[in-house]
Amino acid sequence: MMTHSQLKQFITEAILLFILGAALVAGGYFISSDNANKRIQNEYQSKFSGVLDASSYEKIKSKALADFPEIDGVYIGYSDTGIPEGYVVDLTVQSPGGKDLPILVALEYESTRVSGLSLLPGDGDNDYTISDSDMALIKERLIGKQIPVAFVSEEKVDDDDKSERYTLKGLNDGVYYAQRLFDDRSRYIDYVEMEVVDGVITKVKWDAFSTDKTNQDRSEASLKGAYLISGLDWATQSYNLCHALLECQDPDRLAMKSDGTTDIVDGVTCDIRPFVELAQECIANSQAGYGKDQYMNGLDDICIYLFEKDAEELGYVNADGHVVFSFEKNPEIYTVYNDDEVAVGYMGVRQIQANINGTGGDETYTPDTTPDETEQGDIGNNPDNYDASEDGLSFGGGSDSQIITNSLDDLPMSEMASFIDPVPYAYDQTRTVIKACNTCYKFLKEYLNWKV
């Protein structure tokens, strides 16, 4: 029979043994878990580092994935300090012919621009293959583009269909450019660049550079939260508006209202007046065969006329070739006045150059829009001249009274952020990779509560 002291010693030893055993089990579990985590991270590194070089990866768990059976997994890559660097989406999409393409798509964390693409090995007879050379060309077109993406001309149409598309008359092929000659309140100067092919506007870009050379262009600043407006970020609204112009081919058909807004382009709430005016100037330049190089020479002529030096000698040309200078202190050079000396519009660079060189200007472009009072103080719209037809589409109800939009990958074309040309002789291959990128967009849009 145990004595009281023996029983006490026994109980104490049992407790110590239990604690020691529990510690051993816990230690083994943590060691095993750590080894398992290292093994998983090694697998992730091996699979994902080619598209997103990160110190660690974490798999996203979201109910939203249930709506995307083609997605095998979505991961966030982190730096060694724990900062998110981007997304990696592992998915399999079908080609136009119904074959499977396994692919990895890497996206920047903040801007959701495509940062990496990599094809994965297939595992069946239904695999879709893309040659290394074609994939290299596809990457050149897609890396750096913000999703979602579409072709510049998405549909492969017959010549008969092309003849039915609305186009402006007299457009000459080439690249055309126009910029505002004054900056806005945020010290940005708007510009539009346009390309015309076969008499059709095929590419349009609207952005703005800052007169403060330390600042980013407006689109980049908006994506990083440094430039804020109501509604969608400015870069997205710019893309939507540019695509709307590609669809309708005429800035007048964007139905700009008297306050500079439009109700017919999805997602666009910003003031589109700078875009419309500059697009009109580009079109007038195209009709006159006045290309981008001639426009830049025109800016030089203005600088020489005012300051006796060209833009480069004055130090106004930035790395992108833009003339970063506001002529707001020289309004007489670009302002159009009526007989009562009231400002009623602006001259384009082509007409200013013609006036400076004494070559006349009757045939040159003069916008018939009124300057924006929010940017030019006393020069503004007269409420007595308000035209109710500007407030929407009042063009008689014909086919020209609306922008007909279609969709791509179940996304409205107005939502597209980037437009590329397909790789020659690889339309279906390019289209399939675009489908993968757009699937990533649709998931992130739902996962991030429409904040992509």
PyMOL commands that set and color helices and strands:
alter all, ss='L'
color gray80, all
select helices_A, chain A and resi 4-48+63-67+132-142+159-163+218-223+234-248+251-254+273-288+292-307+331-333+349-357+373-376+383-385+388-390+399-401+413-415+427-447
alter helices_A, ss='H'
color red, helices_A
select strands_A, chain A and resi 56-59+71-78+84-94+100-108+114-119+149-151+174-179+188-197+200-210+335-337+343-346+407-408+411-412+418-420
alter strands_A, ss='S'
color yellow, strands_A
deselect
rebuild
show_as cartoon
